[in-house]
């Protein structure tokens, strides 16, 4: 309400269509809270600027780091290195 809109009006898809900042999407293949197909919709919506995606096999909601820390941190380091941030 403070921001001037209802949460039901919020749309990651609409915002991702406008952004140009690099985004790394990370999701678990076994996420039953935010279904995995949704990360692909967000990934596809980001049309401007660099993007990458990591789907961690067998990871549930917010468990990608726990399920496969080597893959998780490796991908983050690779992504940040593209911009000289590591």
PDB file with SEQRES, HELIX, SHEET and CRYST1 records, atoms N, CA, C and O in Angstrom:
SEQRES   1 A   86  UNK UNK UNK UNK UNK UNK UNK UNK UNK UNK UNK UNK UNK          
SEQRES   2 A   86  UNK UNK UNK UNK UNK UNK UNK UNK UNK UNK UNK UNK UNK          
SEQRES   3 A   86  UNK UNK UNK UNK UNK UNK UNK UNK UNK UNK UNK UNK UNK          
SEQRES   4 A   86  UNK UNK UNK UNK UNK UNK UNK UNK UNK UNK UNK UNK UNK          
SEQRES   5 A   86  UNK UNK UNK UNK UNK UNK UNK UNK UNK UNK UNK UNK UNK          
SEQRES   6 A   86  UNK UNK UNK UNK UNK UNK UNK UNK UNK UNK UNK UNK UNK          
SEQRES   7 A   86  UNK UNK UNK UNK UNK UNK UNK UNK                              
HELIX    1 AA1 UNK A    7  UNK A    9  5                                   3    
HELIX    2 AA2 UNK A   12  UNK A   16  1                                   5    
HELIX    3 AA3 UNK A   36  UNK A   45  1                                  10    
HELIX    4 AA4 UNK A   64  UNK A   67  1                                   4    
HELIX    5 AA5 UNK A   69  UNK A   81  1                                  13    
SHEET    1 AA1 2 UNK A  23  UNK A  28  0                                        
SHEET    2 AA1 2 UNK A  51  UNK A  56  1                                        
CRYST1    1.000    1.000    1.000  90.00  90.00  90.00 P 1           1          
ATOM      1  N   UNK A   1       0.820  -1.191   0.000  1.00  0.00           N  
ATOM      2  CA  UNK A   1       0.000   0.000   0.000  1.00  0.00           C  
ATOM      3  C   UNK A   1       0.864   1.256   0.000  1.00  0.00           C  
ATOM      4  O   UNK A   1       0.538   2.236  -0.669  1.00  0.00           O  
ATOM      5  N   UNK A   2       1.970   1.229   0.752  1.00  0.00           N  
ATOM      6  CA  UNK A   2       2.874   2.377   0.779  1.00  0.00           C  
ATOM      7  C   UNK A   2       3.446   2.684  -0.597  1.00  0.00           C  
ATOM      8  O   UNK A   2       3.659   3.846  -0.942  1.00  0.00           O  
ATOM      9  N   UNK A   3       3.692   1.650  -1.374  1.00  0.00           N  
ATOM     10  CA  UNK A   3       4.274   1.827  -2.704  1.00  0.00           C  
ATOM     11  C   UNK A   3       3.238   2.265  -3.742  1.00  0.00           C  
ATOM     12  O   UNK A   3       3.598   2.657  -4.852  1.00  0.00           O  
ATOM     13  N   UNK A   4       1.967   2.198  -3.386  1.00  0.00           N  
ATOM     14  CA  UNK A   4       0.930   2.663  -4.293  1.00  0.00           C  
ATOM     15  C   UNK A   4       0.335   1.595  -5.197  1.00  0.00           C  
ATOM     16  O   UNK A   4      -0.318   1.907  -6.193  1.00  0.00           O  
ATOM     17  N   UNK A   5       0.563   0.339  -4.848  1.00  0.00           N  
ATOM     18  CA  UNK A   5      -0.048  -0.737  -5.625  1.00  0.00           C  
ATOM     19  C   UNK A   5      -0.315  -1.930  -4.725  1.00  0.00           C  
ATOM     20  O   UNK A   5       0.263  -2.057  -3.645  1.00  0.00           O  
ATOM     21  N   UNK A   6      -1.187  -2.785  -5.179  1.00  0.00           N  
ATOM     22  CA  UNK A   6      -1.536  -4.009  -4.462  1.00  0.00           C  
ATOM     23  C   UNK A   6      -0.567  -5.106  -4.896  1.00  0.00           C  
ATOM     24  O   UNK A   6      -0.166  -5.143  -6.059  1.00  0.00           O  
ATOM     25  N   UNK A   7      -0.189  -5.986  -3.994  1.00  0.00           N  
ATOM     26  CA  UNK A   7       0.742  -7.069  -4.306  1.00  0.00           C  
ATOM     27  C   UNK A   7       0.243  -7.918  -5.472  1.00  0.00           C  
ATOM     28  O   UNK A   7       1.048  -8.493  -6.204  1.00  0.00           O  
ATOM     29  N   UNK A   8      -1.051  -8.002  -5.649  1.00  0.00           N  
ATOM     30  CA  UNK A   8      -1.621  -8.776  -6.761  1.00  0.00           C  
ATOM     31  C   UNK A   8      -1.303  -8.146  -8.111  1.00  0.00           C  
ATOM     32  O   UNK A   8      -1.411  -8.806  -9.145  1.00  0.00           O  
ATOM     33  N   UNK A   9      -0.914  -6.886  -8.108  1.00  0.00           N  
ATOM     34  CA  UNK A   9      -0.559  -6.193  -9.344  1.00  0.00           C  
ATOM     35  C   UNK A   9       0.918  -6.375  -9.706  1.00  0.00           C  
ATOM     36  O   UNK A   9       1.315  -6.100 -10.838  1.00  0.00           O  
ATOM     37  N   UNK A  10       1.721  -6.828  -8.767  1.00  0.00           N  
ATOM     38  CA  UNK A  10       3.158  -6.981  -9.003  1.00  0.00           C  
ATOM     39  C   UNK A  10       3.412  -8.083 -10.020  1.00  0.00           C  
ATOM     40  O   UNK A  10       2.749  -9.120 -10.000  1.00  0.00           O  
ATOM     41  N   UNK A  11       4.368  -7.856 -10.904  1.00  0.00           N  
ATOM     42  CA  UNK A  11       4.678  -8.838 -11.933  1.00  0.00           C  
ATOM     43  C   UNK A  11       6.170  -8.848 -12.220  1.00  0.00           C  
ATOM     44  O   UNK A  11       6.712  -7.874 -12.744  1.00  0.00           O  
ATOM     45  N   UNK A  12       6.832  -9.936 -11.880  1.00  0.00           N  
ATOM     46  CA  UNK A  12       8.254 -10.051 -12.199  1.00  0.00           C  
ATOM     47  C   UNK A  12       8.455 -10.038 -13.713  1.00  0.00           C  
ATOM     48  O   UNK A  12       9.442  -9.491 -14.204  1.00  0.00           O  
ATOM     49  N   UNK A  13       7.538 -10.629 -14.439  1.00  0.00           N  
ATOM     50  CA  UNK A  13       7.638 -10.675 -15.912  1.00  0.00           C  
ATOM     51  C   UNK A  13       7.694  -9.260 -16.482  1.00  0.00           C  
ATOM     52  O   UNK A  13       8.561  -8.951 -17.299  1.00  0.00           O  
ATOM     53  N   UNK A  14       6.768  -8.403 -16.052  1.00  0.00           N  
ATOM     54  CA  UNK A  14       6.727  -7.033 -16.572  1.00  0.00           C  
ATOM     55  C   UNK A  14       7.986  -6.258 -16.224  1.00  0.00           C  
ATOM     56  O   UNK A  14       8.475  -5.478 -17.042  1.00  0.00           O  
ATOM     57  N   UNK A  15       8.513  -6.456 -15.037  1.00  0.00           N  
ATOM     58  CA  UNK A  15       9.716  -5.745 -14.630  1.00  0.00           C  
ATOM     59  C   UNK A  15      10.953  -6.278 -15.348  1.00  0.00           C  
ATOM     60  O   UNK A  15      11.837  -5.506 -15.719  1.00  0.00           O  
ATOM     61  N   UNK A  16      11.017  -7.580 -15.544  1.00  0.00           N  
ATOM     62  CA  UNK A  16      12.171  -8.163 -16.226  1.00  0.00           C  
ATOM     63  C   UNK A  16      12.240  -7.743 -17.691  1.00  0.00           C  
ATOM     64  O   UNK A  16      13.327  -7.692 -18.266  1.00  0.00           O  
ATOM     65  N   UNK A  17      11.123  -7.449 -18.286  1.00  0.00           N  
ATOM     66  CA  UNK A  17      11.105  -6.967 -19.680  1.00  0.00           C  
ATOM     67  C   UNK A  17      11.818  -5.629 -19.803  1.00  0.00           C  
ATOM     68  O   UNK A  17      12.323  -5.289 -20.873  1.00  0.00           O  
ATOM     69  N   UNK A  18      11.863  -4.867 -18.713  1.00  0.00           N  
ATOM     70  CA  UNK A  18      12.424  -3.511 -18.747  1.00  0.00           C  
ATOM     71  C   UNK A  18      13.877  -3.421 -18.283  1.00  0.00           C  
ATOM     72  O   UNK A  18      14.568  -2.459 -18.620  1.00  0.00           O  
ATOM     73  N   UNK A  19      14.344  -4.384 -17.533  1.00  0.00           N  
ATOM     74  CA  UNK A  19      15.674  -4.254 -16.924  1.00  0.00           C  
ATOM     75  C   UNK A  19      16.797  -4.562 -17.901  1.00  0.00           C  
ATOM     76  O   UNK A  19      16.644  -5.362 -18.824  1.00  0.00           O  
ATOM     77  N   UNK A  20      17.926  -3.909 -17.675  1.00  0.00           N  
ATOM     78  CA  UNK A  20      19.112  -4.165 -18.495  1.00  0.00           C  
ATOM     79  C   UNK A  20      20.273  -4.690 -17.648  1.00  0.00           C  
ATOM     80  O   UNK A  20      21.330  -5.020 -18.186  1.00  0.00           O  
ATOM     81  N   UNK A  21      20.088  -4.769 -16.341  1.00  0.00           N  
ATOM     82  CA  UNK A  21      21.175  -5.258 -15.486  1.00  0.00           C  
ATOM     83  C   UNK A  21      21.334  -6.766 -15.660  1.00  0.00           C  
ATOM     84  O   UNK A  21      20.348  -7.469 -15.882  1.00  0.00           O  
ATOM     85  N   UNK A  22      22.554  -7.266 -15.563  1.00  0.00           N  
ATOM     86  CA  UNK A  22      22.769  -8.717 -15.652  1.00  0.00           C  
ATOM     87  C   UNK A  22      22.068  -9.443 -14.509  1.00  0.00           C  
ATOM     88  O   UNK A  22      22.071  -8.977 -13.370  1.00  0.00           O  
ATOM     89  N   UNK A  23      21.472 -10.580 -14.825  1.00  0.00           N  
ATOM     90  CA  UNK A  23      20.778 -11.382 -13.811  1.00  0.00           C  
ATOM     91  C   UNK A  23      21.154 -12.851 -13.974  1.00  0.00           C  
ATOM     92  O   UNK A  23      21.139 -13.399 -15.076  1.00  0.00           O  
ATOM     93  N   UNK A  24      21.488 -13.467 -12.853  1.00  0.00           N  
ATOM     94  CA  UNK A  24      21.700 -14.909 -12.797  1.00  0.00           C  
ATOM     95  C   UNK A  24      20.501 -15.505 -12.077  1.00  0.00           C  
ATOM     96  O   UNK A  24      20.284 -15.237 -10.895  1.00  0.00           O  
ATOM     97  N   UNK A  25      19.730 -16.304 -12.780  1.00  0.00           N  
ATOM     98  CA  UNK A  25      18.570 -16.976 -12.207  1.00  0.00           C  
ATOM     99  C   UNK A  25      19.024 -18.328 -11.670  1.00  0.00           C  
ATOM    100  O   UNK A  25      19.650 -19.104 -12.391  1.00  0.00           O  
ATOM    101  N   UNK A  26      18.713 -18.612 -10.412  1.00  0.00           N  
ATOM    102  CA  UNK A  26      19.069 -19.895  -9.798  1.00  0.00           C  
ATOM    103  C   UNK A  26      17.801 -20.519  -9.243  1.00  0.00           C  
ATOM    104  O   UNK A  26      17.013 -19.864  -8.561  1.00  0.00           O  
ATOM    105  N   UNK A  27      17.617 -21.794  -9.547  1.00  0.00           N  
ATOM    106  CA  UNK A  27      16.389 -22.470  -9.116  1.00  0.00           C  
ATOM    107  C   UNK A  27      16.674 -23.952  -8.890  1.00  0.00           C  
ATOM    108  O   UNK A  27      17.617 -24.501  -9.461  1.00  0.00           O  
ATOM    109  N   UNK A  28      15.879 -24.584  -8.077  1.00  0.00           N  
ATOM    110  CA  UNK A  28      15.995 -26.016  -7.844  1.00  0.00           C  
ATOM    111  C   UNK A  28      15.016 -26.799  -8.709  1.00  0.00           C  
ATOM    112  O   UNK A  28      13.879 -26.371  -8.910  1.00  0.00           O  
ATOM    113  N   UNK A  29      15.448 -27.920  -9.209  1.00  0.00           N  
ATOM    114  CA  UNK A  29      14.582 -28.728 -10.079  1.00  0.00           C  
ATOM    115  C   UNK A  29      13.407 -29.339  -9.326  1.00  0.00           C  
ATOM    116  O   UNK A  29      12.395 -29.689  -9.933  1.00  0.00           O  
ATOM    117  N   UNK A  30      13.534 -29.470  -8.010  1.00  0.00           N  
ATOM    118  CA  UNK A  30      12.466 -30.076  -7.211  1.00  0.00           C  
ATOM    119  C   UNK A  30      11.744 -29.070  -6.317  1.00  0.00           C  
ATOM    120  O   UNK A  30      11.210 -29.433  -5.269  1.00  0.00           O  
ATOM    121  N   UNK A  31      11.731 -27.813  -6.733  1.00  0.00           N  
ATOM    122  CA  UNK A  31      11.055 -26.769  -5.966  1.00  0.00           C  
ATOM    123  C   UNK A  31       9.547 -26.948  -6.112  1.00  0.00           C  
ATOM    124  O   UNK A  31       9.007 -26.827  -7.212  1.00  0.00           O  
ATOM    125  N   UNK A  32       8.875 -27.233  -5.012  1.00  0.00           N  
ATOM    126  CA  UNK A  32       7.419 -27.417  -5.032  1.00  0.00           C  
ATOM    127  C   UNK A  32       6.675 -26.183  -4.540  1.00  0.00           C  
ATOM    128  O   UNK A  32       5.444 -26.173  -4.511  1.00  0.00           O  
ATOM    129  N   UNK A  33       7.411 -25.142  -4.153  1.00  0.00           N  
ATOM    130  CA  UNK A  33       6.787 -23.901  -3.705  1.00  0.00           C  
ATOM    131  C   UNK A  33       6.688 -22.914  -4.863  1.00  0.00           C  
ATOM    132  O   UNK A  33       5.613 -22.390  -5.155  1.00  0.00           O  
ATOM    133  N   UNK A  34       7.818 -22.667  -5.519  1.00  0.00           N  
ATOM    134  CA  UNK A  34       7.852 -21.875  -6.751  1.00  0.00           C  
ATOM    135  C   UNK A  34       8.246 -22.863  -7.841  1.00  0.00           C  
ATOM    136  O   UNK A  34       9.411 -23.242  -7.956  1.00  0.00           O  
ATOM    137  N   UNK A  35       7.289 -23.268  -8.620  1.00  0.00           N  
ATOM    138  CA  UNK A  35       7.522 -24.321  -9.617  1.00  0.00           C  
ATOM    139  C   UNK A  35       8.634 -23.927 -10.592  1.00  0.00           C  
ATOM    140  O   UNK A  35       8.779 -22.758 -10.946  1.00  0.00           O  
ATOM    141  N   UNK A  36       9.399 -24.903 -11.009  1.00  0.00           N  
ATOM    142  CA  UNK A  36      10.564 -24.657 -11.853  1.00  0.00           C  
ATOM    143  C   UNK A  36      10.197 -23.996 -13.176  1.00  0.00           C  
ATOM    144  O   UNK A  36      10.985 -23.206 -13.697  1.00  0.00           O  
ATOM    145  N   UNK A  37       9.036 -24.289 -13.732  1.00  0.00           N  
ATOM    146  CA  UNK A  37       8.653 -23.665 -15.005  1.00  0.00           C  
ATOM    147  C   UNK A  37       8.616 -22.140 -14.889  1.00  0.00           C  
ATOM    148  O   UNK A  37       8.776 -21.436 -15.885  1.00  0.00           O  
ATOM    149  N   UNK A  38       8.408 -21.638 -13.685  1.00  0.00           N  
ATOM    150  CA  UNK A  38       8.308 -20.198 -13.488  1.00  0.00           C  
ATOM    151  C   UNK A  38       9.649 -19.491 -13.705  1.00  0.00           C  
ATOM    152  O   UNK A  38       9.669 -18.361 -14.193  1.00  0.00           O  
ATOM    153  N   UNK A  39      10.766 -20.131 -13.355  1.00  0.00           N  
ATOM    154  CA  UNK A  39      12.063 -19.494 -13.573  1.00  0.00           C  
ATOM    155  C   UNK A  39      12.332 -19.347 -15.064  1.00  0.00           C  
ATOM    156  O   UNK A  39      12.968 -18.383 -15.490  1.00  0.00           O  
ATOM    157  N   UNK A  40      11.852 -20.299 -15.856  1.00  0.00           N  
ATOM    158  CA  UNK A  40      12.028 -20.190 -17.304  1.00  0.00           C  
ATOM    159  C   UNK A  40      11.209 -19.033 -17.872  1.00  0.00           C  
ATOM    160  O   UNK A  40      11.653 -18.364 -18.805  1.00  0.00           O  
ATOM    161  N   UNK A  41      10.038 -18.795 -17.330  1.00  0.00           N  
ATOM    162  CA  UNK A  41       9.224 -17.650 -17.763  1.00  0.00           C  
ATOM    163  C   UNK A  41       9.945 -16.342 -17.444  1.00  0.00           C  
ATOM    164  O   UNK A  41       9.969 -15.423 -18.263  1.00  0.00           O  
ATOM    165  N   UNK A  42      10.525 -16.263 -16.263  1.00  0.00           N  
ATOM    166  CA  UNK A  42      11.285 -15.066 -15.895  1.00  0.00           C  
ATOM    167  C   UNK A  42      12.528 -14.913 -16.768  1.00  0.00           C  
ATOM    168  O   UNK A  42      12.828 -13.818 -17.243  1.00  0.00           O  
ATOM    169  N   UNK A  43      13.238 -15.998 -16.972  1.00  0.00           N  
ATOM    170  CA  UNK A  43      14.438 -15.968 -17.809  1.00  0.00           C  
ATOM    171  C   UNK A  43      14.095 -15.481 -19.216  1.00  0.00           C  
ATOM    172  O   UNK A  43      14.786 -14.624 -19.767  1.00  0.00           O  
ATOM    173  N   UNK A  44      13.046 -16.021 -19.783  1.00  0.00           N  
ATOM    174  CA  UNK A  44      12.636 -15.630 -21.136  1.00  0.00           C  
ATOM    175  C   UNK A  44      12.168 -14.179 -21.201  1.00  0.00           C  
ATOM    176  O   UNK A  44      12.340 -13.520 -22.226  1.00  0.00           O  
ATOM    177  N   UNK A  45      11.584 -13.683 -20.130  1.00  0.00           N  
ATOM    178  CA  UNK A  45      11.083 -12.310 -20.103  1.00  0.00           C  
ATOM    179  C   UNK A  45      12.215 -11.292 -20.117  1.00  0.00           C  
ATOM    180  O   UNK A  45      12.030 -10.172 -20.593  1.00  0.00           O  
ATOM    181  N   UNK A  46      13.373 -11.662 -19.607  1.00  0.00           N  
ATOM    182  CA  UNK A  46      14.505 -10.725 -19.589  1.00  0.00           C  
ATOM    183  C   UNK A  46      15.132 -10.686 -20.970  1.00  0.00           C  
ATOM    184  O   UNK A  46      15.939 -11.543 -21.328  1.00  0.00           O  
ATOM    185  N   UNK A  47      14.752  -9.685 -21.732  1.00  0.00           N  
ATOM    186  CA  UNK A  47      15.176  -9.593 -23.128  1.00  0.00           C  
ATOM    187  C   UNK A  47      16.401  -8.695 -23.317  1.00  0.00           C  
ATOM    188  O   UNK A  47      17.105  -8.816 -24.320  1.00  0.00           O  
ATOM    189  N   UNK A  48      16.659  -7.801 -22.369  1.00  0.00           N  
ATOM    190  CA  UNK A  48      17.736  -6.817 -22.527  1.00  0.00           C  
ATOM    191  C   UNK A  48      18.859  -7.082 -21.536  1.00  0.00           C  
ATOM    192  O   UNK A  48      18.626  -7.210 -20.334  1.00  0.00           O  
ATOM    193  N   UNK A  49      20.073  -7.161 -22.050  1.00  0.00           N  
ATOM    194  CA  UNK A  49      21.214  -7.363 -21.173  1.00  0.00           C  
ATOM    195  C   UNK A  49      21.517  -8.835 -20.941  1.00  0.00           C  
ATOM    196  O   UNK A  49      20.781  -9.728 -21.361  1.00  0.00           O  
ATOM    197  N   UNK A  50      22.628  -9.048 -20.256  1.00  0.00           N  
ATOM    198  CA  UNK A  50      23.122 -10.402 -20.019  1.00  0.00           C  
ATOM    199  C   UNK A  50      22.260 -11.141 -19.006  1.00  0.00           C  
ATOM    200  O   UNK A  50      21.710 -10.557 -18.072  1.00  0.00           O  
ATOM    201  N   UNK A  51      22.166 -12.432 -19.222  1.00  0.00           N  
ATOM    202  CA  UNK A  51      21.433 -13.297 -18.299  1.00  0.00           C  
ATOM    203  C   UNK A  51      22.029 -14.688 -18.373  1.00  0.00           C  
ATOM    204  O   UNK A  51      22.656 -15.061 -19.364  1.00  0.00           O  
ATOM    205  N   UNK A  52      21.826 -15.443 -17.316  1.00  0.00           N  
ATOM    206  CA  UNK A  52      22.251 -16.838 -17.272  1.00  0.00           C  
ATOM    207  C   UNK A  52      21.321 -17.553 -16.305  1.00  0.00           C  
ATOM    208  O   UNK A  52      20.605 -16.924 -15.526  1.00  0.00           O  
ATOM    209  N   UNK A  53      21.345 -18.866 -16.369  1.00  0.00           N  
ATOM    210  CA  UNK A  53      20.437 -19.639 -15.523  1.00  0.00           C  
ATOM    211  C   UNK A  53      21.152 -20.883 -15.007  1.00  0.00           C  
ATOM    212  O   UNK A  53      21.983 -21.479 -15.692  1.00  0.00           O  
ATOM    213  N   UNK A  54      20.804 -21.251 -13.784  1.00  0.00           N  
ATOM    214  CA  UNK A  54      21.296 -22.487 -13.176  1.00  0.00           C  
ATOM    215  C   UNK A  54      20.111 -23.190 -12.543  1.00  0.00           C  
ATOM    216  O   UNK A  54      19.431 -22.631 -11.682  1.00  0.00           O  
ATOM    217  N   UNK A  55      19.872 -24.408 -12.970  1.00  0.00           N  
ATOM    218  CA  UNK A  55      18.862 -25.261 -12.347  1.00  0.00           C  
ATOM    219  C   UNK A  55      19.630 -26.364 -11.625  1.00  0.00           C  
ATOM    220  O   UNK A  55      20.319 -27.168 -12.254  1.00  0.00           O  
ATOM    221  N   UNK A  56      19.508 -26.394 -10.319  1.00  0.00           N  
ATOM    222  CA  UNK A  56      20.235 -27.378  -9.514  1.00  0.00           C  
ATOM    223  C   UNK A  56      19.359 -28.616  -9.348  1.00  0.00           C  
ATOM    224  O   UNK A  56      18.273 -28.560  -8.772  1.00  0.00           O  
ATOM    225  N   UNK A  57      19.856 -29.725  -9.863  1.00  0.00           N  
ATOM    226  CA  UNK A  57      19.129 -30.997  -9.831  1.00  0.00           C  
ATOM    227  C   UNK A  57      18.831 -31.418  -8.391  1.00  0.00           C  
ATOM    228  O   UNK A  57      19.692 -31.353  -7.513  1.00  0.00           O  
ATOM    229  N   UNK A  58      17.612 -31.842  -8.183  1.00  0.00           N  
ATOM    230  CA  UNK A  58      17.133 -32.382  -6.899  1.00  0.00           C  
ATOM    231  C   UNK A  58      17.001 -31.343  -5.783  1.00  0.00           C  
ATOM    232  O   UNK A  58      16.708 -31.711  -4.646  1.00  0.00           O  
ATOM    233  N   UNK A  59      17.208 -30.074  -6.073  1.00  0.00           N  
ATOM    234  CA  UNK A  59      17.105 -29.049  -5.036  1.00  0.00           C  
ATOM    235  C   UNK A  59      15.665 -28.569  -4.888  1.00  0.00           C  
ATOM    236  O   UNK A  59      14.984 -28.274  -5.871  1.00  0.00           O  
ATOM    237  N   UNK A  60      15.226 -28.500  -3.651  1.00  0.00           N  
ATOM    238  CA  UNK A  60      13.916 -27.944  -3.354  1.00  0.00           C  
ATOM    239  C   UNK A  60      13.993 -26.432  -3.244  1.00  0.00           C  
ATOM    240  O   UNK A  60      14.994 -25.822  -3.619  1.00  0.00           O  
ATOM    241  N   UNK A  61      12.930 -25.835  -2.727  1.00  0.00           N  
ATOM    242  CA  UNK A  61      12.851 -24.385  -2.614  1.00  0.00           C  
ATOM    243  C   UNK A  61      13.972 -23.834  -1.729  1.00  0.00           C  
ATOM    244  O   UNK A  61      14.136 -24.231  -0.576  1.00  0.00           O  
ATOM    245  N   UNK A  62      14.736 -22.905  -2.311  1.00  0.00           N  
ATOM    246  CA  UNK A  62      15.841 -22.242  -1.617  1.00  0.00           C  
ATOM    247  C   UNK A  62      16.896 -23.225  -1.098  1.00  0.00           C  
ATOM    248  O   UNK A  62      17.568 -22.949  -0.104  1.00  0.00           O  
ATOM    249  N   UNK A  63      17.037 -24.359  -1.764  1.00  0.00           N  
ATOM    250  CA  UNK A  63      17.990 -25.381  -1.317  1.00  0.00           C  
ATOM    251  C   UNK A  63      19.110 -25.651  -2.324  1.00  0.00           C  
ATOM    252  O   UNK A  63      19.859 -26.614  -2.162  1.00  0.00           O  
ATOM    253  N   UNK A  64      19.234 -24.827  -3.346  1.00  0.00           N  
ATOM    254  CA  UNK A  64      20.259 -25.039  -4.368  1.00  0.00           C  
ATOM    255  C   UNK A  64      21.658 -25.031  -3.761  1.00  0.00           C  
ATOM    256  O   UNK A  64      22.491 -25.872  -4.102  1.00  0.00           O  
ATOM    257  N   UNK A  65      21.912 -24.100  -2.878  1.00  0.00           N  
ATOM    258  CA  UNK A  65      23.226 -24.001  -2.235  1.00  0.00           C  
ATOM    259  C   UNK A  65      23.525 -25.249  -1.410  1.00  0.00           C  
ATOM    260  O   UNK A  65      24.649 -25.752  -1.427  1.00  0.00           O  
ATOM    261  N   UNK A  66      22.539 -25.739  -0.700  1.00  0.00           N  
ATOM    262  CA  UNK A  66      22.714 -26.914   0.172  1.00  0.00           C  
ATOM    263  C   UNK A  66      22.870 -28.189  -0.651  1.00  0.00           C  
ATOM    264  O   UNK A  66      23.697 -29.043  -0.333  1.00  0.00           O  
ATOM    265  N   UNK A  67      22.080 -28.311  -1.697  1.00  0.00           N  
ATOM    266  CA  UNK A  67      22.084 -29.528  -2.517  1.00  0.00           C  
ATOM    267  C   UNK A  67      23.385 -29.703  -3.296  1.00  0.00           C  
ATOM    268  O   UNK A  67      23.905 -30.812  -3.411  1.00  0.00           O  
ATOM    269  N   UNK A  68      23.905 -28.600  -3.828  1.00  0.00           N  
ATOM    270  CA  UNK A  68      25.128 -28.708  -4.626  1.00  0.00           C  
ATOM    271  C   UNK A  68      25.940 -27.410  -4.513  1.00  0.00           C  
ATOM    272  O   UNK A  68      25.943 -26.597  -5.438  1.00  0.00           O  
ATOM    273  N   UNK A  69      26.624 -27.218  -3.385  1.00  0.00           N  
ATOM    274  CA  UNK A  69      27.355 -25.972  -3.173  1.00  0.00           C  
ATOM    275  C   UNK A  69      28.447 -25.710  -4.209  1.00  0.00           C  
ATOM    276  O   UNK A  69      28.688 -24.561  -4.578  1.00  0.00           O  
ATOM    277  N   UNK A  70      29.098 -26.752  -4.673  1.00  0.00           N  
ATOM    278  CA  UNK A  70      30.158 -26.567  -5.670  1.00  0.00           C  
ATOM    279  C   UNK A  70      29.584 -25.984  -6.966  1.00  0.00           C  
ATOM    280  O   UNK A  70      30.136 -25.035  -7.522  1.00  0.00           O  
ATOM    281  N   UNK A  71      28.494 -26.547  -7.434  1.00  0.00           N  
ATOM    282  CA  UNK A  71      27.853 -26.044  -8.648  1.00  0.00           C  
ATOM    283  C   UNK A  71      27.298 -24.637  -8.426  1.00  0.00           C  
ATOM    284  O   UNK A  71      27.450 -23.758  -9.274  1.00  0.00           O  
ATOM    285  N   UNK A  72      26.660 -24.438  -7.288  1.00  0.00           N  
ATOM    286  CA  UNK A  72      26.031 -23.162  -6.940  1.00  0.00           C  
ATOM    287  C   UNK A  72      27.064 -22.036  -6.906  1.00  0.00           C  
ATOM    288  O   UNK A  72      26.914 -21.032  -7.602  1.00  0.00           O  
ATOM    289  N   UNK A  73      28.103 -22.202  -6.102  1.00  0.00           N  
ATOM    290  CA  UNK A  73      29.110 -21.150  -5.977  1.00  0.00           C  
ATOM    291  C   UNK A  73      29.968 -21.021  -7.231  1.00  0.00           C  
ATOM    292  O   UNK A  73      30.422 -19.928  -7.570  1.00  0.00           O  
ATOM    293  N   UNK A  74      30.187 -22.133  -7.914  1.00  0.00           N  
ATOM    294  CA  UNK A  74      30.936 -22.082  -9.171  1.00  0.00           C  
ATOM    295  C   UNK A  74      30.235 -21.220 -10.203  1.00  0.00           C  
ATOM    296  O   UNK A  74      30.876 -20.428 -10.895  1.00  0.00           O  
ATOM    297  N   UNK A  75      28.923 -21.367 -10.312  1.00  0.00           N  
ATOM    298  CA  UNK A  75      28.157 -20.583 -11.278  1.00  0.00           C  
ATOM    299  C   UNK A  75      28.132 -19.109 -10.889  1.00  0.00           C  
ATOM    300  O   UNK A  75      28.247 -18.238 -11.751  1.00  0.00           O  
ATOM    301  N   UNK A  76      27.984 -18.831  -9.612  1.00  0.00           N  
ATOM    302  CA  UNK A  76      27.987 -17.441  -9.149  1.00  0.00           C  
ATOM    303  C   UNK A  76      29.345 -16.798  -9.447  1.00  0.00           C  
ATOM    304  O   UNK A  76      29.401 -15.676  -9.950  1.00  0.00           O  
ATOM    305  N   UNK A  77      30.425 -17.495  -9.144  1.00  0.00           N  
ATOM    306  CA  UNK A  77      31.759 -16.962  -9.413  1.00  0.00           C  
ATOM    307  C   UNK A  77      31.969 -16.728 -10.901  1.00  0.00           C  
ATOM    308  O   UNK A  77      32.520 -15.701 -11.298  1.00  0.00           O  
ATOM    309  N   UNK A  78      31.533 -17.673 -11.726  1.00  0.00           N  
ATOM    310  CA  UNK A  78      31.653 -17.521 -13.181  1.00  0.00           C  
ATOM    311  C   UNK A  78      30.893 -16.282 -13.654  1.00  0.00           C  
ATOM    312  O   UNK A  78      31.409 -15.502 -14.454  1.00  0.00           O  
ATOM    313  N   UNK A  79      29.682 -16.105 -13.164  1.00  0.00           N  
ATOM    314  CA  UNK A  79      28.839 -14.984 -13.580  1.00  0.00           C  
ATOM    315  C   UNK A  79      29.453 -13.653 -13.136  1.00  0.00           C  
ATOM    316  O   UNK A  79      29.540 -12.718 -13.932  1.00  0.00           O  
ATOM    317  N   UNK A  80      29.872 -13.563 -11.894  1.00  0.00           N  
ATOM    318  CA  UNK A  80      30.456 -12.320 -11.390  1.00  0.00           C  
ATOM    319  C   UNK A  80      31.792 -11.999 -12.065  1.00  0.00           C  
ATOM    320  O   UNK A  80      32.133 -10.831 -12.247  1.00  0.00           O  
ATOM    321  N   UNK A  81      32.529 -13.018 -12.428  1.00  0.00           N  
ATOM    322  CA  UNK A  81      33.815 -12.817 -13.094  1.00  0.00           C  
ATOM    323  C   UNK A  81      33.658 -12.146 -14.458  1.00  0.00           C  
ATOM    324  O   UNK A  81      34.560 -11.443 -14.912  1.00  0.00           O  
ATOM    325  N   UNK A  82      32.538 -12.359 -15.098  1.00  0.00           N  
ATOM    326  CA  UNK A  82      32.277 -11.717 -16.400  1.00  0.00           C  
ATOM    327  C   UNK A  82      32.349 -10.199 -16.301  1.00  0.00           C  
ATOM    328  O   UNK A  82      32.631  -9.519 -17.288  1.00  0.00           O  
ATOM    329  N   UNK A  83      32.100  -9.681 -15.132  1.00  0.00           N  
ATOM    330  CA  UNK A  83      32.033  -8.235 -14.927  1.00  0.00           C  
ATOM    331  C   UNK A  83      33.160  -7.719 -14.060  1.00  0.00           C  
ATOM    332  O   UNK A  83      33.111  -6.593 -13.565  1.00  0.00           O  
ATOM    333  N   UNK A  84      34.180  -8.548 -13.879  1.00  0.00           N  
ATOM    334  CA  UNK A  84      35.346  -8.144 -13.100  1.00  0.00           C  
ATOM    335  C   UNK A  84      35.044  -7.931 -11.635  1.00  0.00           C  
ATOM    336  O   UNK A  84      35.711  -7.142 -10.966  1.00  0.00           O  
ATOM    337  N   UNK A  85      34.036  -8.635 -11.130  1.00  0.00           N  
ATOM    338  CA  UNK A  85      33.624  -8.458  -9.743  1.00  0.00           C  
ATOM    339  C   UNK A  85      34.279  -9.456  -8.807  1.00  0.00           C  
ATOM    340  O   UNK A  85      34.014  -9.435  -7.605  1.00  0.00           O  
ATOM    341  N   UNK A  86      35.114 -10.316  -9.321  1.00  0.00           N  
ATOM    342  CA  UNK A  86      35.846 -11.276  -8.472  1.00  0.00           C  
ATOM    343  C   UNK A  86      37.318 -11.207  -8.805  1.00  0.00           C  
ATOM    344  O   UNK A  86      38.120 -11.928  -8.212  1.00  0.00           O  
TER     345      UNK A  86                                                      
END                                                                             
